[in-house]
Structures are given as C-alpha cells and as structure tokens.
C-alpha cells in the first residue's frame, strides 16, 4: 500500500486529461486499493462493495462493470510502468523469468478464453477435459524473506486452432489469430526484455518449453543475452562435442559420439559429484551435483547439463546453454 501514492501519480498520466478519463483513473486506483485489502476477494462484485464500504465512493453497478470489462484501459503501458517500478528486479546481475502454462477452470459458458482442454495433471476425481482458460504466464523469480517467490509480470490466453476455427473471437474489433504457446511466450519475454534492454535474461521453464522452438526465436528477439534454464528429460539423448578431423572432406560434424541418455550418464558421473550449498526451501542445504558440457539435438547447440543427486533419487537438470 505504501507504494500506491507514488504509482497513482504515474497511473494518472496514462489516462486522458478529460473529466471522463480522470474519473476512470480514480476508479482504477480505488480498484487496486480494494484488491490489496486482505479481506476482499478479487471479484468484481466484492470490489464494488469494498470501494463503497471502505472508501465511501459509490459507483453505479452497470458503469463499474462496463469499466472493468473495457478494452480501452492502457494495460500495456500500465504493465511497463509496474515493471520499471520494481525496486530490485535483478538476481546476480540477471533477470530471472519463470515460464509455465496453467489451466483455470470455469463454470460460466460465456467467459473469455474458455475452451475444452485436456488436463494431463488431473486427479482421479477431476475431469480430464475441463472447461477452462489456458494461460501462459511469465513471472519474476526473486528471493523474498529467504524464499524464492514468483512475481507475475505478464500472461496470455492460449486458444487452440480448432477453437478459433469454430468461433470468431474478437478483441478490440480485431479477430484473434492463432499463436502457439511458444510464440506467445517469446512475445511476452520480448516485451519484458525491452524494458530492461541491457540486462541478461535467464528463462526458467520445464522440459516442455525447453527446446529449440522457444530458444531459437528468443535468441532472434533478444540476442545472446537470452539464456535458457530447463529440466531435462531422463531419456534425452546426449552427444559429445564434435572433434575436428583433419584431411576429411565435407561439412564438419555437428555432433560427436553419442554418450547415452541422462539416466545412463547419471550412474557414470555420480562418483565425481561435489557438495554445493544452495538456498533450497528457505534454508541453506547441501546437495551433491556434477555437470558436463554436451550437445543436445533439441536445442542444436552446446549445453551444460547439471545432475543433482539426492538420497535415493537424482534430477537431470537444470539445463543451460554452455556459451553463457
């Protein structure tokens, strides 16, 4: 709440100087204050009651609902202003961004972005094809009070191609065009990277996003300052670095000899593991880990694979580009 007075002045400049624009600016600040009150659920009806009860501002229900659903709110400039207002966004001189997608189940049939989607993480008592929104989210990773936290920075609704073919969905009068999750992720990270133009960006993701489909366009958008940190599949084939062969004609080899997969190399490299102290689950813990630079066909470049060994298990990853 203490940062709101400073942000309120900046938010006011984003709205038109007309009476209608300044009224919307005031409603926007009141809505933010109502959301930050811990006793208020972030639903439109509850926010409207909180504004009237806590701040004494009575807004007609129809006008407030129209305001909340307006497509003319300057969200792009608001988000960029919030990104710049983060006190200390860097960790070790880098911008750590976590990337993932999630499902947000709904019951209403007219909720924007909803579609029947397969849920691979559904439990036994849950539907495997819920009516839900699929959201691609980018968050800022930062240590807060001794624990790693994720601060949401940007998101996008993912709509399948079959959904857009069946129904024409429009935003601000323009038809929504199909984009893959990887293309949406690159667009979101590129927007964030433009606010921090000289800072190295390290994207942390799971094995589904950790491939060339994300890394290649990300490098094209941000250049060499974009790096990838990802989990590695246990059956991923790993190759040795190519060695030059003097006197041999043709194009130089891209990959060396096959070393095996992550699981087979884990048993081979475990005796060479060393102890490292990490901030894990809010405490400094000692883990055994080892690494090796290899070639990976999913990224088609040199990568550094780190194996972390636990008492009875091991984790292949994280995976990162070795030229960083």
Rosetta silent file (secondary structure, phi, psi, omega in degrees, C-alpha in Angstrom):
SEQUENCE: XXXXXXXXXXXXXXXXXXXXXXXXXXXXXXXXXXXXXXXXXXXXXXXXXXXXXXXXXXXXXXXXXXXXXXXXXXXXXXXXXXXXXXXXXXXXXXXXXXXXXXXXXXXXXXXXXXXXXXXXXXXXXXXXXXXXXXXXXXXXXXXXXXXXXXXXXXXXXXXXXXXXXXXXXXXXXXXXXXXXXXXXXXXXXXXXXXXXXXXXXXXXXXXXXXXXXXXXXXXXXXXXXXXXXXXXXXXXXXXXXXXXXXXXXXXXXXXXXXXXXXXXXXXXXXXXXXXXXXXXXXXXXXXXXXXXXXXXXXXXXXXXXXXXXXXXXXXXXXXXXXXX
SCORE:     score description
SCORE:     0.000 S_00000001
   1 L     0.000  -28.602 -176.277    0.000    0.000    0.000 S_00000001
   2 L   -68.740  -23.835 -178.602    2.893    2.402    0.660 S_00000001
   3 L   -84.647  -13.453 -176.150    3.951    2.382   -2.993 S_00000001
   4 H   -62.252  -42.459  179.093    0.481    3.295   -4.275 S_00000001
   5 H   -55.899  -39.587  179.103    0.746    7.090   -3.747 S_00000001
   6 H   -70.613  -39.173  179.468    3.827    7.207   -5.973 S_00000001
   7 H   -72.105  -30.453 -177.914    2.272    4.936   -8.580 S_00000001
   8 H   -60.286  -39.013  178.792   -1.050    6.803   -8.524 S_00000001
   9 H   -65.278  -39.416  179.681    0.586    9.934   -9.938 S_00000001
  10 H   -71.972  -38.520  177.780    2.174    7.896  -12.729 S_00000001
  11 H   -63.873  -36.163 -178.078   -1.049    5.998  -13.470 S_00000001
  12 H   -61.693  -32.470  179.888   -2.958    9.263  -13.726 S_00000001
  13 L   -72.783  -15.290  179.900   -0.714   10.348  -16.607 S_00000001
  14 L   -81.565  -17.930 -178.748   -1.694    7.236  -18.580 S_00000001
  15 L   -98.148  154.961  179.061   -5.354    8.247  -18.779 S_00000001
  16 L   -59.816  153.684 -178.032   -6.729   11.120  -20.875 S_00000001
  17 L   -79.476    3.188  178.444   -6.872   14.545  -19.225 S_00000001
  18 L   -73.701  167.255  179.558  -10.624   14.757  -19.804 S_00000001
  19 H   -62.178  -40.572  179.421  -13.133   14.504  -16.978 S_00000001
  20 H   -65.564  -40.921 -179.809  -14.142   11.012  -18.117 S_00000001
  21 H   -66.138  -40.606  178.786  -10.502    9.921  -18.316 S_00000001
  22 H   -69.709  -30.953  175.607   -9.665   11.231  -14.838 S_00000001
  23 H   -65.925  -42.919  178.004  -12.765    9.525  -13.415 S_00000001
  24 H   -65.547  -34.588  177.334  -11.597    6.216  -14.862 S_00000001
  25 H   -63.670  -41.277  179.073   -8.140    6.887  -13.432 S_00000001
  26 H   -66.534  -41.729  178.091   -9.621    7.332   -9.967 S_00000001
  27 H   -62.897  -36.254  179.740  -11.674    4.146  -10.283 S_00000001
  28 H   -63.213  -44.850  179.152   -8.551    2.300  -11.372 S_00000001
  29 H   -66.391  -41.451  178.791   -6.634    3.371   -8.236 S_00000001
  30 H   -62.766  -38.096  178.619   -9.610    2.541   -5.995 S_00000001
  31 H   -64.814  -41.720  177.460   -9.818   -0.919   -7.564 S_00000001
  32 H   -62.398  -42.010  178.640   -6.123   -1.542   -6.868 S_00000001
  33 H   -64.518  -39.813  178.970   -6.570   -0.484   -3.257 S_00000001
  34 H   -65.946  -35.564  178.905   -9.591   -2.772   -2.867 S_00000001
  35 H   -66.981  -37.391 -177.225   -7.630   -5.702   -4.306 S_00000001
  36 H   -75.305  -16.862  176.680   -4.768   -5.126   -1.857 S_00000001
  37 L   -68.810  123.167 -172.521   -7.094   -5.164    1.159 S_00000001
  38 L   -65.772  -17.597 -177.109   -6.658   -8.695    2.564 S_00000001
  39 L   -90.586    0.991 -175.072  -10.338   -9.104    3.489 S_00000001
  40 L  -107.832  127.078  172.548  -11.567   -8.524   -0.084 S_00000001
  41 L   -78.277  140.312 -173.727  -11.931  -11.264   -2.668 S_00000001
  42 L   -81.943   57.720  171.538  -10.808  -10.077   -6.110 S_00000001
  43 L  -113.488  149.904 -172.412  -14.212  -10.441   -7.759 S_00000001
  44 H   -58.736  -42.727 -178.989  -15.913   -7.502   -9.420 S_00000001
  45 H   -64.699  -41.739  178.837  -18.962   -7.577   -7.157 S_00000001
  46 H   -67.847  -37.827  178.488  -16.839   -7.733   -3.994 S_00000001
  47 H   -64.385  -39.857  179.345  -14.561   -4.964   -5.219 S_00000001
  48 H   -63.273  -41.752  177.992  -17.532   -2.707   -5.891 S_00000001
  49 H   -67.544  -37.691  179.811  -18.858   -3.277   -2.346 S_00000001
  50 H   -66.457  -38.730  178.746  -15.389   -2.723   -0.859 S_00000001
  51 H   -62.699  -39.668  179.580  -14.985    0.591   -2.680 S_00000001
  52 H   -73.404  -38.683 -175.008  -18.310    1.799   -1.290 S_00000001
  53 H   -79.394  -46.260 -173.573  -17.754    0.465    2.250 S_00000001
  54 H   -85.462  -35.413 -173.824  -14.059    1.201    2.806 S_00000001
  55 L  -112.438   -4.599  175.330  -13.522    4.316    0.716 S_00000001
  56 L    69.616   22.505  178.974  -17.030    5.823    0.645 S_00000001
  57 L  -107.832  117.051 -178.618  -17.191    6.062   -3.156 S_00000001
  58 L   -97.721  122.183  179.777  -20.491    4.858   -4.614 S_00000001
  59 L  -120.859  135.250  177.703  -20.322    3.755   -8.270 S_00000001
  60 L   -59.810  138.069 -174.628  -23.291    2.562  -10.281 S_00000001
  61 H   -60.402  -44.076 -177.552  -23.053   -1.182  -10.816 S_00000001
  62 H   -64.557  -38.724 -179.117  -23.594   -1.046  -14.572 S_00000001
  63 H   -70.551  -36.759 -179.726  -20.966    1.676  -15.031 S_00000001
  64 H   -70.542  -40.399  178.032  -18.400   -0.164  -12.891 S_00000001
  65 H   -64.469  -37.593  176.442  -18.927   -3.466  -14.724 S_00000001
  66 H   -65.033  -38.948  177.879  -18.501   -1.628  -18.035 S_00000001
  67 H   -64.053  -43.676 -177.914  -15.295   -0.066  -16.710 S_00000001
  68 H   -67.138  -29.707 -178.843  -13.893   -3.429  -15.578 S_00000001
  69 L   -95.809    6.823 -176.023  -14.634   -5.019  -18.968 S_00000001
  70 L   -68.095  139.392  176.110  -13.335   -2.086  -21.001 S_00000001
  71 L   -93.347    2.259 -177.872  -10.814   -2.850  -23.751 S_00000001
  72 L   -97.868    0.489  176.485   -9.583    0.763  -23.715 S_00000001
  73 L   -67.157  135.792 -175.055   -7.687    0.552  -20.438 S_00000001
  74 L   -77.214   63.855 -173.666   -3.963    1.196  -21.141 S_00000001
  75 H   -63.529  -37.062 -178.480   -2.827   -2.181  -19.853 S_00000001
  76 H   -60.689  -46.838  179.634    0.359   -2.286  -21.945 S_00000001
  77 H   -71.844  -30.917  177.319    1.669    0.990  -20.507 S_00000001
  78 H   -64.776  -45.840 -179.586    0.452    0.079  -17.014 S_00000001
  79 H   -64.164  -42.855  179.446    2.412   -3.174  -17.016 S_00000001
  80 H   -62.434  -37.152  178.027    5.554   -1.497  -18.361 S_00000001
  81 H   -66.592  -39.358  178.487    5.304    1.136  -15.639 S_00000001
  82 H   -67.078  -37.690  178.228    4.938   -1.564  -12.982 S_00000001
  83 H   -62.541  -41.274  179.971    7.962   -3.450  -14.330 S_00000001
  84 H   -70.518  -23.056 -177.805   10.085   -0.311  -14.081 S_00000001
  85 H   -83.505   -5.972  178.886    8.799    0.324  -10.539 S_00000001
  86 L   -64.319  125.283 -172.703   10.162   -2.976   -9.175 S_00000001
  87 L   -58.421  -51.114 -175.792   12.802   -1.891   -6.615 S_00000001
  88 L  -142.573   81.181 -172.183   15.498   -4.506   -7.313 S_00000001
  89 L   -76.994  -16.600 -172.574   14.444   -6.927  -10.065 S_00000001
  90 L   -88.246  150.060  173.551   17.854   -8.474  -10.770 S_00000001
  91 E  -127.725  112.531 -177.087   19.402  -11.527   -9.109 S_00000001
  92 L    63.346   32.262  179.379   23.137  -11.828   -9.570 S_00000001
  93 L    78.776    6.857 -179.712   23.025   -9.239  -12.353 S_00000001
  94 E  -125.073  156.083  174.780   20.444  -11.228  -14.331 S_00000001
  95 E   -96.581  110.709 -177.898   16.702  -11.062  -14.826 S_00000001
  96 E   -92.243  114.898 -178.714   15.301  -14.459  -13.783 S_00000001
  97 E  -117.263  126.578  175.543   11.994  -15.185  -15.535 S_00000001
  98 E   -97.477  135.855 -176.781    9.961  -18.346  -14.911 S_00000001
  99 E  -123.025  131.527  177.455    7.726  -19.552  -17.756 S_00000001
 100 E  -162.837  166.654  174.689    4.831  -22.003  -17.479 S_00000001
 101 E  -121.255  155.760 -176.521    1.248  -22.599  -18.547 S_00000001
 102 E  -149.033  163.556  177.400   -1.739  -23.428  -16.358 S_00000001
 103 E  -108.767  138.342  178.782   -5.453  -24.192  -16.506 S_00000001
 104 E  -122.497   90.096 -175.820   -8.082  -22.003  -14.843 S_00000001
 105 E   -61.446  144.155  179.550  -11.375  -23.998  -14.718 S_00000001
 106 L  -133.487  161.888  175.809  -14.623  -22.031  -15.104 S_00000001
 107 L  -109.694  -28.306  179.658  -18.351  -22.759  -14.906 S_00000001
 108 L   -71.224  140.916 -177.734  -19.723  -19.895  -16.989 S_00000001
 109 L   -85.388   -9.955 -177.394  -20.191  -20.627  -20.678 S_00000001
 110 L  -113.396   20.055  178.830  -19.503  -17.043  -21.790 S_00000001
 111 L   -77.469  133.834 -176.771  -16.183  -16.486  -20.013 S_00000001
 112 L   -63.589  140.917  173.866  -13.496  -15.183  -22.374 S_00000001
 113 L    80.893    2.492 -178.025  -10.758  -17.607  -23.374 S_00000001
 114 E   -82.432  145.910  177.126  -12.538  -20.760  -22.190 S_00000001
 115 E  -161.409  161.766  175.888  -12.349  -23.978  -24.153 S_00000001
 116 E   -77.992  117.015 -170.984  -12.448  -27.717  -23.548 S_00000001
 117 E  -128.608  142.307  176.631   -8.833  -28.589  -22.771 S_00000001
 118 E   -76.289  129.703  179.598   -7.039  -31.794  -21.870 S_00000001
 119 L  -108.198  104.352 -177.706   -5.599  -31.669  -18.356 S_00000001
 120 L   -73.760  -15.911 -178.966   -2.634  -34.034  -18.104 S_00000001
 121 L  -102.469   15.053 -177.841   -2.312  -33.315  -14.354 S_00000001
 122 L   -67.076  141.606  178.077   -5.942  -34.089  -13.468 S_00000001
 123 L   -83.900  177.523 -174.628   -6.517  -36.204  -10.359 S_00000001
 124 L   -63.172  -32.203 -177.688   -8.739  -39.267  -10.140 S_00000001
 125 L   -97.483   15.064  179.834  -11.781  -37.229   -9.025 S_00000001
 126 L  -117.077  154.502  177.684  -11.277  -34.457  -11.609 S_00000001
 127 L   -73.054  138.154  178.486  -12.327  -34.167  -15.227 S_00000001
 128 L   -83.704  -10.764  177.122   -9.556  -34.758  -17.738 S_00000001
 129 E  -130.010   71.263 -176.942  -11.244  -32.373  -20.194 S_00000001
 130 E   -76.662  159.283  170.720  -12.346  -29.356  -18.120 S_00000001
 131 E   -86.563  105.821 -167.888  -13.962  -26.176  -19.424 S_00000001
 132 E  -153.187  164.318  170.567  -11.116  -23.805  -18.599 S_00000001
 133 E   -90.404  137.440  173.436   -8.839  -20.984  -19.636 S_00000001
 134 E  -103.279  119.571 -171.352   -5.312  -21.927  -20.697 S_00000001
 135 E  -121.535  125.840  172.347   -2.908  -19.206  -19.549 S_00000001
 136 E   -93.711  121.027 -171.016    0.762  -18.797  -20.459 S_00000001
 137 E  -123.320  140.596  173.698    2.409  -16.894  -17.609 S_00000001
 138 E  -118.975  125.553 -179.528    5.804  -15.237  -17.104 S_00000001
 139 E  -123.850  156.767  176.552    6.831  -14.421  -13.528 S_00000001
 140 E   -92.107  125.154  177.258    9.878  -12.782  -11.976 S_00000001
 141 E   -88.600  126.564 -176.937   11.898  -15.060   -9.710 S_00000001
 142 E  -151.818  140.765  176.249   13.205  -13.248   -6.648 S_00000001
 143 E   -80.497  116.321  179.575   14.303  -14.240   -3.140 S_00000001
 144 E  -123.975  121.545 -178.055   11.866  -12.590   -0.711 S_00000001
 145 L    54.759   40.125  174.108   12.287  -13.166    3.046 S_00000001
 146 L    82.538    3.502 -179.488   14.706  -16.006    2.386 S_00000001
 147 E  -131.534  147.751  177.218   12.482  -17.957   -0.025 S_00000001
 148 E   -70.265  131.159 -179.630   12.156  -17.986   -3.797 S_00000001
 149 E  -129.174  154.936  177.757    8.985  -16.193   -4.904 S_00000001
 150 E  -114.140  118.809  178.569    7.325  -15.611   -8.251 S_00000001
 151 E  -100.806  113.371 -177.743    6.018  -12.114   -9.050 S_00000001
 152 E   -59.713  131.976  179.086    3.597  -12.228  -12.048 S_00000001
 153 E  -114.369  -40.566 -176.459    4.738   -9.965  -14.870 S_00000001
 154 E  -157.813  155.634  178.148    2.766  -10.941  -17.988 S_00000001
 155 E  -152.099  163.861  177.661    0.305  -13.526  -19.262 S_00000001
 156 E  -148.147  142.827  176.118   -1.563  -14.517  -22.422 S_00000001
 157 E   -82.493  125.332  177.249   -4.673  -16.608  -23.105 S_00000001
 158 E   -94.090  124.218  177.553   -3.891  -19.605  -25.295 S_00000001
 159 L  -118.211  128.271 -178.200   -6.666  -20.547  -27.709 S_00000001
 160 L   -67.839  157.399 -179.752   -6.396  -23.700  -29.779 S_00000001
 161 H   -61.988  -38.583 -179.344   -6.621  -23.531  -33.556 S_00000001
 162 H   -66.934  -31.858  177.275   -9.782  -25.648  -33.557 S_00000001
 163 H   -67.767  -41.971 -179.473  -11.417  -23.210  -31.095 S_00000001
 164 H   -72.654  -27.467  175.873  -10.677  -20.210  -33.309 S_00000001
 165 H   -72.432  -34.210 -178.161  -11.941  -22.032  -36.380 S_00000001
 166 H   -77.610  -32.718 -176.945  -15.237  -22.846  -34.683 S_00000001
 167 L  -137.507  136.225  175.901  -15.836  -19.349  -33.256 S_00000001
 168 L   -85.864  109.114 -179.372  -14.580  -15.936  -34.341 S_00000001
 169 L  -101.930  127.741 -176.795  -13.242  -14.301  -31.170 S_00000001
 170 E  -118.032  143.173  173.779  -12.555  -10.573  -31.360 S_00000001
 171 E  -129.076  120.307 -176.344  -10.570   -8.248  -29.096 S_00000001
 172 L    56.844   34.422  177.537  -10.924   -4.515  -29.753 S_00000001
 173 L    85.859  -11.138 -178.807  -12.664   -5.360  -33.003 S_00000001
 174 E  -101.337  137.960  178.451   -9.813   -7.492  -34.385 S_00000001
 175 E   -68.527  136.758  178.651  -10.116  -11.244  -34.790 S_00000001
 176 L   -73.818  126.408  178.471   -7.795  -13.249  -32.562 S_00000001
 177 L   -97.082  150.268 -176.858   -5.236  -15.142  -34.639 S_00000001
 178 L   -68.730  135.433  172.949   -3.798  -18.475  -33.601 S_00000001
 179 L  -136.079  138.416  175.102   -0.458  -18.458  -31.785 S_00000001
 180 L   -71.738  164.254  177.895    1.380  -21.388  -30.285 S_00000001
 181 H   -62.815  -35.121  179.566    2.334  -21.302  -26.623 S_00000001
 182 H   -66.817  -40.841  178.385    5.967  -20.928  -27.626 S_00000001
 183 H   -66.235  -39.524  177.391    5.207  -17.899  -29.820 S_00000001
 184 H   -64.555  -40.829  179.760    3.165  -16.319  -27.026 S_00000001
 185 H   -63.166  -42.094  179.254    5.975  -16.933  -24.532 S_00000001
 186 H   -63.737  -41.537  179.722    8.545  -15.297  -26.821 S_00000001
 187 H   -63.452  -41.105  179.564    6.287  -12.259  -27.325 S_00000001
 188 H   -66.094  -45.471 -178.610    5.807  -11.830  -23.561 S_00000001
 189 H   -67.670  -34.526  178.162    9.510  -12.188  -22.762 S_00000001
 190 H   -64.402  -39.558  176.583   10.421   -9.815  -25.588 S_00000001
 191 H   -62.145  -43.286  179.677    8.137   -7.129  -24.096 S_00000001
 192 H   -67.990  -40.649  179.766    9.759   -7.543  -20.699 S_00000001
 193 H   -64.727  -27.528  178.478   13.249   -7.589  -22.191 S_00000001
 194 H   -68.712  -27.185  178.012   12.571   -4.289  -23.975 S_00000001
 195 H   -75.211  -28.320  177.304   12.072   -2.606  -20.574 S_00000001
 196 L  -118.932   75.601 -167.536   15.495   -3.924  -19.447 S_00000001
 197 L   -69.035  -20.189 -175.746   17.439   -3.577  -22.731 S_00000001
 198 L  -113.943    7.208 -174.166   20.951   -4.281  -21.419 S_00000001
 199 L   -97.422  133.814  172.978   20.251   -6.923  -18.767 S_00000001
 200 E   -61.756  137.207 -177.175   20.930  -10.657  -19.342 S_00000001
 201 E  -114.585  121.462  178.003   17.648  -12.605  -19.304 S_00000001
 202 E  -111.643  114.703 -178.114   17.570  -16.167  -17.944 S_00000001
 203 E   -95.355  122.118  179.444   14.313  -18.010  -18.694 S_00000001
 204 E  -103.894  125.617 -176.292   13.496  -20.881  -16.301 S_00000001
 205 E  -150.593  175.310  177.670   10.994  -23.440  -17.617 S_00000001
 206 L   -88.940 -176.770 -174.436   10.109  -27.113  -17.621 S_00000001
 207 L   -69.196  -21.523  179.700   11.133  -29.674  -20.227 S_00000001
 208 L   -68.117  -40.427  179.190    8.071  -28.962  -22.421 S_00000001
 209 L   -84.859  -19.829 -173.162    9.222  -25.392  -23.120 S_00000001
 210 L   -80.623   72.259  178.398   12.953  -26.193  -23.035 S_00000001
 211 L  -148.016 -177.468 -176.346   13.572  -26.818  -26.730 S_00000001
 212 H   -67.041  -26.632  178.938   14.601  -25.051  -29.922 S_00000001
 213 H   -60.562  -25.929  174.961   11.042  -23.864  -30.553 S_00000001
 214 H   -97.810  -41.681 -171.274   11.497  -21.424  -27.666 S_00000001
 215 H   -70.251  -42.619 -176.735   15.251  -20.881  -27.674 S_00000001
 216 H   -63.946  -52.718  177.946   15.782  -20.001  -31.364 S_00000001
 217 H   -66.416  -26.993  177.393   13.127  -17.225  -31.646 S_00000001
 218 H   -67.556  -39.948  176.496   14.123  -15.968  -28.190 S_00000001
 219 H   -66.880  -36.482  177.998   17.713  -15.547  -29.364 S_00000001
 220 H   -66.082  -32.623 -177.747   16.458  -13.786  -32.504 S_00000001
 221 H   -82.384  -41.798 -173.655   14.420  -11.358  -30.379 S_00000001
 222 H  -110.413  -11.437 -179.426   16.886  -10.639  -27.543 S_00000001
 223 H    81.557 -162.183 -175.561   20.227  -11.717  -28.938 S_00000001
 224 H   -68.164  -10.639  179.394   22.941  -13.523  -26.950 S_00000001
 225 H   -76.300   -8.042  177.285   21.748  -12.080  -23.638 S_00000001
 226 E   -88.183  127.137  179.699   18.839  -14.568  -23.689 S_00000001
 227 E  -131.268  160.344 -175.114   19.604  -17.859  -21.922 S_00000001
 228 E  -124.926  135.296  177.604   17.558  -20.940  -21.067 S_00000001
 229 E  -129.032  114.318 -169.453   17.452  -22.941  -17.842 S_00000001
 230 E  -144.118  157.748  170.078   15.296  -26.040  -18.073 S_00000001
 231 E   -72.169  154.068 -178.520   14.663  -29.500  -16.753 S_00000001
 232 L  -117.140  135.091  177.512   15.946  -32.338  -18.933 S_00000001
 233 L   -66.064  145.440 -176.675   14.005  -35.462  -19.814 S_00000001
 234 L   -67.550  -25.708 -178.791   15.561  -38.648  -18.461 S_00000001
 235 L   -99.544   13.473  179.548   15.546  -40.299  -21.902 S_00000001
 236 L   -69.159  129.335 -179.767   17.058  -37.305  -23.738 S_00000001
 237 E   -77.354  132.179 -179.745   19.993  -38.415  -25.908 S_00000001
 238 E  -114.302  141.001 -176.654   23.254  -36.606  -25.156 S_00000001
 239 E  -123.827  150.180  177.605   26.184  -36.312  -27.579 S_00000001
 240 L   -73.550  163.171  177.226   29.830  -35.470  -27.114 S_00000001
 241 L   -68.309  143.224 -179.085   31.306  -32.278  -28.547 S_00000001
 242 L   -68.765  141.943  177.817   32.436  -32.675  -32.169 S_00000001
 243 L  -109.503  138.018 -179.940   36.152  -33.146  -32.723 S_00000001
 244 L   -65.926  142.723  178.965   37.890  -31.818  -35.861 S_00000001
 245 L  -119.819   92.744 -179.161   39.018  -34.440  -38.367 S_00000001
 246 L   -61.174  139.618  177.465   41.912  -33.052  -40.456 S_00000001
 247 L    85.005   -4.941 -179.339   42.028  -34.237  -44.037 S_00000001
 248 L   -95.789  128.545 -178.893   38.399  -35.346  -44.098 S_00000001
 249 L   -79.160  170.321  178.158   36.257  -33.706  -46.755 S_00000001
 250 L    92.193 -178.533 -178.145   32.715  -32.459  -46.432 S_00000001
 251 L   -72.195  141.119  178.089   30.963  -30.386  -43.827 S_00000001
 252 L   -60.871  149.610 -179.475   32.322  -30.568  -40.258 S_00000001
 253 L   -68.557  141.297  177.957   30.353  -32.744  -37.883 S_00000001
 254 L   -87.351  -35.049 -177.794   27.781  -31.018  -35.686 S_00000001
 255 L  -122.241  147.266  174.671   27.586  -33.753  -33.040 S_00000001
 256 L   -86.686 -155.686  179.233   30.183  -36.046  -31.587 S_00000001
 257 L   -70.165  148.531  178.207   29.720  -39.621  -30.444 S_00000001
 258 E   -71.768  128.786 -178.676   26.557  -40.497  -28.585 S_00000001
 259 E   -92.456  -15.999 -174.420   27.194  -40.623  -24.837 S_00000001
 260 E   120.025 -163.152  177.163   23.866  -42.141  -23.851 S_00000001
 261 E  -107.430  179.558 -176.635   20.875  -40.541  -22.179 S_00000001
 262 H   -62.735  -33.477 -178.081   20.560  -38.539  -18.971 S_00000001
 263 H   -70.749  -43.445 -178.950   19.715  -41.627  -16.936 S_00000001
 264 H   -69.186  -35.074  178.722   22.710  -43.692  -18.053 S_00000001
 265 H   -73.199  -24.022  178.641   25.138  -40.804  -17.557 S_00000001
 266 H   -61.515  -42.095  179.128   23.790  -40.181  -14.049 S_00000001
 267 H   -68.717  -32.838 -178.781   25.197  -43.518  -12.868 S_00000001
 268 H   -73.168  -38.771 -174.050   28.518  -42.842  -14.615 S_00000001
 269 H   -92.195   -6.218 -177.062   29.023  -39.321  -13.262 S_00000001
 270 H   -59.449  -39.926  179.107   27.746  -39.854   -9.703 S_00000001
 271 H   -62.023  -22.836 -178.776   31.224  -40.683   -8.243 S_00000001
 272 H   -92.192    6.389 -178.588   32.511  -37.293   -9.457 S_00000001
 273 L   -67.893  145.134  178.749   29.718  -35.287   -7.742 S_00000001
 274 E  -119.666  161.453 -178.283   30.749  -32.498   -5.370 S_00000001
 275 E   -86.516  135.681  177.288   28.955  -30.837   -2.474 S_00000001
 276 E  -133.076  146.973  178.206   27.317  -27.428   -3.026 S_00000001
 277 E  -103.005  121.907 -176.013   25.385  -25.193   -0.650 S_00000001
 278 E  -127.183  154.482  171.837   22.094  -23.871   -2.086 S_00000001
 279 E   -83.229   98.243 -173.974   19.135  -21.852   -0.858 S_00000001
 280 E  -125.056  121.537 -179.714   16.529  -24.615   -1.047 S_00000001
 281 L    55.980   40.667  174.758   13.045  -24.370    0.504 S_00000001
 282 L    81.430    2.780  179.173   14.023  -21.337    2.572 S_00000001
 283 E  -134.831  157.003  174.696   17.158  -22.886    4.078 S_00000001
 284 E   -81.327  116.325 -176.183   20.773  -23.339    3.099 S_00000001
 285 E  -123.975  154.295  178.815   21.111  -27.011    2.214 S_00000001
 286 E  -100.323  127.355  178.307   23.963  -29.135    0.924 S_00000001
 287 E  -126.825  156.529  176.158   23.414  -31.097   -2.287 S_00000001
 288 E  -100.420  129.634 -176.207   25.671  -33.299   -4.401 S_00000001
 289 E  -149.731  155.437  173.489   25.925  -32.255   -8.045 S_00000001
 290 E  -147.198  163.379 -176.212   28.079  -32.600  -11.130 S_00000001
 291 E  -143.180  165.359  177.184   27.933  -31.185  -14.635 S_00000001
 292 E  -158.864  141.472  176.863   29.137  -31.774  -18.178 S_00000001
 293 E   -89.208  123.400 -177.275   29.074  -29.820  -21.444 S_00000001
 294 E  -136.427  177.876  173.000   27.395  -31.844  -24.188 S_00000001
 295 E  -105.337  139.227 -178.217   25.491  -31.421  -27.449 S_00000001
 296 E  -129.244  128.567 -175.181   21.708  -31.695  -27.405 S_00000001
 297 L   -75.499  -21.984  178.490   19.621  -32.120  -30.548 S_00000001
 298 L   -70.181  -24.046  176.637   16.521  -30.483  -29.090 S_00000001
 299 L  -111.589  -18.518  178.124   18.458  -27.193  -28.892 S_00000001
 300 L    58.715   42.678  177.694   21.125  -27.938  -31.540 S_00000001
 301 E  -159.121  176.103  176.119   23.867  -26.257  -29.561 S_00000001
 302 E   -73.569  135.935  178.218   26.284  -26.792  -26.686 S_00000001
 303 E  -135.692  156.689  175.143   24.601  -27.078  -23.317 S_00000001
 304 E  -108.791  114.548 -179.468   25.731  -27.620  -19.756 S_00000001
 305 E   -98.592  131.460 -179.461   23.778  -30.380  -18.051 S_00000001
 306 E  -113.896  126.236  174.690   23.782  -30.498  -14.243 S_00000001
 307 E  -101.647  125.440  177.847   22.915  -33.692  -12.357 S_00000001
 308 E  -109.632  122.102 -175.839   21.711  -33.174   -8.774 S_00000001
 309 E  -103.867  130.519  175.152   21.845  -36.301   -6.613 S_00000001
 310 L  -107.702 -167.932 -175.389   19.594  -36.818   -3.623 S_00000001
 311 L   -62.364  -49.345 -177.968   19.436  -39.658   -1.132 S_00000001
 312 L  -122.777   -3.340 -176.785   17.556  -42.085   -3.357 S_00000001
 313 L  -132.497  172.563  175.034   16.842  -40.048   -6.486 S_00000001
 314 E  -142.113  157.291 -179.979   18.553  -37.780   -8.979 S_00000001
 315 E  -124.857  124.739  176.844   17.417  -34.877  -11.133 S_00000001
 316 E   -88.310  101.153 -178.393   18.726  -34.325  -14.647 S_00000001
 317 E   139.276  173.753    4.831   18.913  -30.612  -14.903 S_00000001
 318 E   -71.589  168.312 -178.228   18.776  -27.790  -14.887 S_00000001
 319 E  -115.650  132.325 -178.230   19.875  -27.463  -18.487 S_00000001
 320 E  -143.326  155.167  178.067   21.512  -24.296  -19.741 S_00000001
 321 E   -69.818  134.457 -170.873   23.338  -23.088  -22.821 S_00000001
 322 L   -78.708  -12.495 -178.062   27.049  -23.516  -22.298 S_00000001
 323 L   -85.765    8.415  179.810   28.101  -20.289  -24.035 S_00000001
 324 L   -92.530    0.000    0.000   26.751  -18.157  -21.136 S_00000001
